[in-house]
Every structure is written in C-alpha cells, then in structure tokens.
Amino acid sequence: MQITFLGGVGEVTGSCYLVETDDVRFLVDCGMFQGGRDAGRKNHTAINFNPESIDFVLLTHAHVDHSGLLPRLSVLGFRGPVYMTPATADLLSIILKDSAHIQEKEVEWYAKTALRNKRPLRYENIPLYTVTQAEAFLKQMRGVNYDETCQPHPLVQCRFRDAGHIIGSAIIEVWLKSGSRQRKIVFSGDLGQPGHPIVRDPTFIKETDYLLVESTYGNRCHRSLQDTRSEMVEIICQTLIRKRGNIIVPAFTVGRTQDLLFLLTDLQRQGRLGAMDIYVDSPMALAATEITLRHRELFDKETIDIMNWHSQHNKNLRIHFVQEVEDSIRLNHIQSGAIVISASGMCDAGRIKYHLKYNLPRPECSILFTGFQAAGTLGRRLVDGSKNVRIFGEQIPVHASIHTVGGLSAHADQENLLDWLRGFSQPPRKTFIVHGELGSAEAFACAIREQLQWPVSIPQRMDSERLG
C-alpha cells in the first residue's frame, strides 16, 4: 500500500495523489498547476504515469487547482469513473468547459504573437484539452451524496463529508484493503473557515490511520469576520464616494464571487452601505450562481436569512451579470462608482486582466484581493507591491490602491486547522502536510508538533510513502 504525491505539495496548486496496492490504483484530485512561467510545462508533463491503469478518481471539489487536469487524464486514456458530490458535478460541468475555452483563446493569442515575432509556438502553449474533450469527459462523473458510503472498487470504500470550503466541497474518508489488512486514509481537501458565508462549517472526523491535510494558511490567522466587514465598508466608501473611482475585485467564479455577493447584501441589510452597482463580469458566473442557489439544502441558516431579506429589498443592491464581450468592454469606460467582480481569482487569465489594465494606472481606483495569490501569479505580484506589471505584453503602471482582505478567505487559518485536527479522538499514525507553500507547511507542521505532539511529514513532489 503506497501513496505518491504528484502535486499539491510545496505549493497550493496541482493537487493530485496516487494511491495504489497490488490490486487497485486510484487518484484523489487531478488539479491544474497555476502561476509562474513553469506552470505550462508542469501541466503538460503532470500525467507521467499510465492513465489507463487508473481504476477511478475521487474528487474533493470543483476548483481548477483540484480538478483542472481531469479532461486531460481522459484524453490520455483514462476511462474510469470520477466520484464527487452532486454539487461538485454541477459546477464541474461549467468550470471545465470554461477552462478549455480560456486555453483555446490563449493559444490563438500566443499563435498570433509567435507569428508576428517570427517565433515558433512552444508546446506549453498548446491546449491541454479542447471544449469538445471537456464535454466528453463529463460522462465519466458520478455523484455521491454527503455522508453516504460508496464502493468504487471491491477493495475500496469511501465517504464524502462536508468540508465547508465551497458548495459541494468534501473531506474524503477512504477505507482500503490490501491482503488481510485494512487502512483508513483521510484527505482533507480544502477546509473552509468556520462561519464563512453560504456553506456550513467543516465536518469533524473522529479517526484515521493516515491523514493528508491542507496548509494554505498554516502559518497565519485571519482577521475576524467583523473586522473584515468594517475594512470592506471603509474601502468601498473611500474609493467610490471620496475618491470617486472604481473597485476591481479578482475572484474565483465559483465560491468567492457568491460569497462576495452575499457579504455585500448583508452589509446593506445592516445599513452600512448605500445603493451600489455591482458588475459580475465572468461568462460562467451567472451559471455558477444559479447552481449554488439550486443547492440551498447545503446553505447555513444566516445565508437563508440574507436571501429572504434581499428578495424584499433588491432595488438598492443592483447586481448586473455581464455575459457578452461587448458589455465587458463597456465596463472599462466607467470612470467611477462601479464594483467589478471578475475572474480569474489570481489574475492569470480571463476578463480580469482587461479591467486591471484600464484601472491599475488610476490612483482613484482600488484593487481588492479577497483570496490567496499563488507564487508566480499576476495577483501575487500586485499583492507583493510591484510598481509595474506586464499585461498582454504591455508594461502597466500600478497607481491604484492595492488592498488584501484576508478575513474573507474560504480556507481555514492555522487556528481553524488545529481545531479541526483536535476533533480526532487519537493521533493518526502519520499526518502529511500538503497544499501549502513551503513556509506555510513548515509553520503548520511545527504548530502540530508543539501543540498536538503528532508525527508529521512534509512530502515533496513525486515522493512516495509506504503505508503500513
């Protein structure tokens, strides 16, 4: 019995873990690498094993850094089922096609640039999969409800538990037989922050032999949600009213966009914000929001209360879902008073790059980051204080105010993660720290050793570990 860490270690993207015995081989997650010049090469070379030998895949949630290479796995020969929650399946039906569409459009741009500059097109600039191939993969998805036990293989049982990260996100419990032995492995996926909008709090797990736990914010604690809301109000009032500029919010179309809409609605319900125009500029944001609303059985009580209030007071919070390219272009002519929420969340693709191009040079505007920015991404360069950034081959000066509001993160912080670990009745035989940059993983491992006295390990990419 062995686990190999194919991605999602030493960084927060590319999550993929291979579990195998003499009788079965399966993956947990198959995510895309994001950020940095090396991401293209890593994605094209990530599946360095025989996809036909994989019996099935278990998927924790829909975000591309966990799911984005699934169609490529299928293109290269994988024909088995992929198990996930029904909400994740619904979201994936739009996310993967959108990912393919973005790749195809970027290849067109790279091809034109290469032709103009008389340079060859590199293989990293070829799509990992097309829209047609993404649509074909969707037939391999299988929905499993929370807390139900499923058996994807005679020697494997698994159960999906609510991770409280985004709609449909799951902690996965896996029971694996090998010979006369049975071992349990728990994959945390991305754990949510307790009290986060829309979703319920993460489920506590009582026991396991082996644990893989994320560490995105393993080295820090978030601001309280109360302080975060006050900071949001101040940024909005300062930018829209006093400076008469715009606010540009890079946000993942799935999860963060919906969180922001609910948070802004709640601030207006409390009387802390006046009338506003919010433009949600992402081709799939409306579909993602509609899918979220279809799964109200997964909402927490506060979200239901906010929805009921908004149904009777929806004239002051004017939410515009922008679908057409022409309408997106028009947003760049708005000089003041607009909050534009657009994908991608780390600013490396999609319409957000256009809004940054037109608003970054304006000192009266603000760029509001509400989530983690991976190393190497455009978002990370802005958060780290770059004075100039390159967008579509142009050097763009950064005169807009850059704000990072950490309290809105959909990830648990160090304190939340430790509280979740304390829910185990006894320490796992071994805990693997994954899905975090090295400094964050090391700080979290140190905290676990000091506070819980658990044996922990920080694997590197392509490390393999025997599970006794």
Salt bridges, closest charged atoms under 4 A:
GLU11 OE2 - LYS42 NZ 2.96
GLU20 OE1 - ARG25 NE 2.91
ASP29 OD2 - HIS66 ND1 2.77
ASP38 OD2 - ARG41 NH2 2.63
ASP65 OD2 - HIS66 NE2 3.56
ASP65 OD2 - HIS435 NE2 3.26
ASP90 OD2 - ARG294 NH2 3.84
ASP90 OD2 - HIS295 NE2 2.81
ASP147 OD1 - ARG161 NE 2.67
ASP162 OD2 - ARG200 NE 3.35
GLU173 OE1 - ARG159 NE 2.83
GLU173 OE1 - ARG161 NH1 3.02
GLU173 OE2 - LYS184 NZ 2.64
ASP190 OD2 - HIS61 NE2 3.33
ASP190 OD2 - HIS66 NE2 3.17
ASP190 OD2 - HIS165 NE2 3.51
ASP190 OD2 - HIS411 NE2 3.72
ASP190 OD1 - HIS435 NE2 3.59
GLU214 OE2 - HIS411 ND1 2.97
GLU231 OE1 - ARG223 NH1 2.57
GLU234 OE2 - ARG242 NH2 2.70
ASP259 OD2 - HIS196 NE2 2.61
ASP259 OD2 - ARG256 NE 3.98
ASP266 OD2 - ARG229 NH2 3.22
ASP266 OD1 - ARG269 NH2 2.74
ASP277 OD1 - ARG318 NE 2.94
ASP277 OD1 - HIS320 NE2 2.82
ASP281 OD1 - ARG351 NH1 2.61
ASP281 OD2 - HIS355 NE2 2.56
GLU297 OE2 - HIS295 ND1 3.24
GLU302 OE2 - ARG229 NH2 3.70
ASP305 OD2 - LYS301 NZ 3.04
ASP327 OD1 - ARG330 NH1 2.29
GLU364 OE2 - ARG362 NH2 2.79
ASP384 OD2 - ARG380 NE 3.41
GLU394 OE2 - LYS357 NZ 3.03
ASP419 OD1 - ARG422 NH1 2.88
GLU437 OE2 - ARG380 NH1 3.08
GLU465 OE2 - LYS430 NZ 2.76
